[in-house]
Amino acid sequence: MSAPERAASILVVDDEAQIRRALGSILATRGYEVRFAADGRAALDLAIERSPDLVILDLALPGLSGLEVCRELRTWFTAPILVLSVKGGDADKIAAFDLGADDYVTKPFSAGELLARVRALLRRASGQAATPPVVTVGELEIDLAQRRVRRGGQEIELTRIEFDILAYLAQNAERVVTSKMILEKVWGPEYADSQDTQTLRVHVSHLRRKIEPHPSVPRYLLTEPGVGFRLSVS
Amino acid sequence: MRRARRAAERYGYAFAAGCVAAATALFYAGRPDFDTGQWALLYLLVVGLVASLSGVRPALTAAVLSFFAWNYFFLLPYGTLRVADPRDWLFLLVFLIVALAMGLQTGRLRDRESQAVARERETALLNEFSAHLVSDLPVAQVTRQLVAEVRRSTGAPRVALRLQGGETVAAPAEATDLSPEVERAAAWVAETARAVGLPAPPEGRPEAGANWPAAAGAREAGLGASDRALLLPLRTATQPLGVLWVAAREEGTAYSYQEARIVVALASLVAVFLERVQLQALAVQADALREADRLKSTFISAVSHELKTPLASLKATLTNLLEQDSPSARAPVREELEAMEQDLERLAVSIDSLLDLSRLEASAWGPQLDRYEVGEMLGTALSRLPRPDRDRVSVSLPADLPAVEVDFDQWVRVLEHLLHNALAYGGSRGAVTVGASATAEETRVWVEDEGPGLAPEERERVFDKFYRGSAAARVPSGVGLGLAIAREIVRFHGGRIWAEEVRPHGARFVIALPRVAPEGGRG
């Protein structure tokens, strides 16, 4: 695995020393520049001072909570925020997305999982945002330029909306994409706040039936409950 | 002095006659010394006195009596009602008119003044009781004050407040025993919410009794027909709080409208006070329960954090060392590290299970329901399995399987537990099958393995906490909580879970979920 071209700087915010140490070890050995903050206030100060390319933020912080930090950061900070949450169904995690977090990792996590998320987020944010024209997901080839999807050479018929959803997910592969973002991108900004995720789910359901190897059990296009969806290419 | 005034009020006419008679006797002694006309002025004094003490009607009576007395005793010829000097008729007439007018005016003034005083006292009393509504005074104090004030305002010999809890507060304080007759009547009043003994509103003001409780006769309540006692129900809109009994006056006179009015007003205020006290107690209780729940959640969160932090740190570090690009991943070390990773995984699963069960049992994991496809949740559960395990699972779901209304994370957990069991107990290469079906009433999902299966007596016990069964010896891991957790979660959703036999060998675990989720499930 090659080191990134420019040493991206990452701010790690966690009140537990062991976690900071472990994260530091994982990231620094891959060439990232890592800074640490043990609480919310220090995190905000460092973010202002150093303008990191990515913030890894633990939600369970003492004093100023992780959600508060997220909310404050998002008033001016535009780089990706990856939150660390304790368990999958955490209500705080869902709230974090509403406040502008970009993705999450559940503790305990494996180094590989974390790195995949970090790379996916940085890829988007950094200059090399250009998605390759064709994204491969398992046996699927998604041709974004020509708006075509093929599996093993065979073309798959998708409606315009289905393709738009798939394309958007493919452009954000490995990242969680909120329902709100999909609604805004595919249907238009005026639908961004719509509470009606049911329509979206129906479309996703049809889409899955067409592209997934197993018609009922998704393997690539996974649901992130309460938040949205994620296209997993691994 | 007060008693004299009271007497003057009550026996107005007699007082008027008495005053005129007494004055006449007094004046008679000085008859030779005064001019006939001057007695008129003296009689006017008498009328004025009667007016200011007894009111309008006695004053008018005194005026008329004085008229005759003056004529008879002090105008020539004495001893007759005839008058010698014709001009005396004029004086008599004028006297009568003036006396009547003065009696009327002064009497009215006096009446109004005494009404004003009474009303002021009423208002002060009501203000004081209104203040109680928002005070922290103990119930006993307020109720004692109520009965004391009612007794004072009405002059009743006894007043008692029978509260719904059975307690009685009385004035005088020791007189808390009520006769069986009164007890029965009080119970009747409490049940029917009707009042006994309330006077009709005064003429010309029919709306005056508009907010009073519905009236009933003394006989209806079980009291004697001539019993002039008052019985008032105290209640809120929905429930009775007590009954106020005001014993009849010894003289047997009924209570006037003014007296009854103040009693009803005071009783209403106290009813509101009692209701407020009740509601406050309920609010305190609710707060306490909420606090207890909050503490439970906080405790479990703290324990969870404490256990998961070192786990997270260990896993992060270990997996880091095992990453492809890690320089420390040389063969002998690598094997050791991989063994450690497996141990860690096992520990993580056990801790997760323990925490999940704690949360479920403390009702600290309320389901967040939404509509999802069974396939979706299965997809997520499978994605969390290691690759070799994932390949052993085959899934067959009907195309039109309806969506279910469940908590996504909880159900993924259930599926994970079932899959984990099937993979562990089905032998290292046994196939695992997942299927589903739906009827109008319920949706079913099952997980099947080809392992040794369960003995009939184990099929129920297998859901017990920490139960590992006879096949456990062959299976390396598991603390025995997976099925217990699965059952709790399924129950929260109003569903059922059970184990079945598979031919030739194996076990099938089936979950049935009703098509329309019951309100909120359990907990």
Boltz contact constraints between the chains, C-beta under 6 A:
constraints:
  - contact:
      token1: [A, 1]
      token2: [B, 325]
      max_distance: 6.0
  - contact:
      token1: [A, 16]
      token2: [B, 309]
      max_distance: 6.0
  - contact:
      token1: [A, 18]
      token2: [B, 313]
      max_distance: 6.0
  - contact:
      token1: [A, 19]
      token2: [B, 313]
      max_distance: 6.0
  - contact:
      token1: [A, 22]
      token2: [B, 313]
      max_distance: 6.0
  - contact:
      token1: [A, 22]
      token2: [B, 316]
      max_distance: 6.0
  - contact:
      token1: [A, 22]
      token2: [B, 317]
      max_distance: 6.0
  - contact:
      token1: [A, 26]
      token2: [B, 320]
      max_distance: 6.0
  - contact:
      token1: [A, 88]
      token2: [B, 409]
      max_distance: 6.0
  - contact:
      token1: [A, 89]
      token2: [B, 409]
      max_distance: 6.0
  - contact:
      token1: [A, 107]
      token2: [B, 308]
      max_distance: 6.0
  - contact:
      token1: [A, 107]
      token2: [B, 312]
      max_distance: 6.0
  - contact:
      token1: [A, 108]
      token2: [B, 311]
      max_distance: 6.0
  - contact:
      token1: [A, 108]
      token2: [B, 312]
      max_distance: 6.0
  - contact:
      token1: [A, 108]
      token2: [B, 315]
      max_distance: 6.0
  - contact:
      token1: [A, 108]
      token2: [B, 348]
      max_distance: 6.0
  - contact:
      token1: [A, 110]
      token2: [B, 319]
      max_distance: 6.0
  - contact:
      token1: [A, 111]
      token2: [B, 316]
      max_distance: 6.0
  - contact:
      token1: [A, 111]
      token2: [B, 319]
      max_distance: 6.0
  - contact:
      token1: [A, 111]
      token2: [B, 320]
      max_distance: 6.0
  - contact:
      token1: [A, 111]
      token2: [B, 323]
      max_distance: 6.0
  - contact:
      token1: [A, 112]
      token2: [B, 323]
      max_distance: 6.0
  - contact:
      token1: [A, 216]
      token2: [B, 375]
      max_distance: 6.0
  - contact:
      token1: [A, 216]
      token2: [B, 397]
      max_distance: 6.0
  - contact:
      token1: [A, 217]
      token2: [B, 375]
      max_distance: 6.0
  - contact:
      token1: [A, 217]
      token2: [B, 378]
      max_distance: 6.0
  - contact:
      token1: [A, 217]
      token2: [B, 379]
      max_distance: 6.0
  - contact:
      token1: [A, 217]
      token2: [B, 395]
      max_distance: 6.0
  - contact:
      token1: [A, 218]
      token2: [B, 379]
      max_distance: 6.0
  - contact:
      token1: [A, 222]
      token2: [B, 380]
      max_distance: 6.0
  - contact:
      token1: [A, 223]
      token2: [B, 376]
      max_distance: 6.0
  - contact:
      token1: [A, 225]
      token2: [B, 408]
      max_distance: 6.0
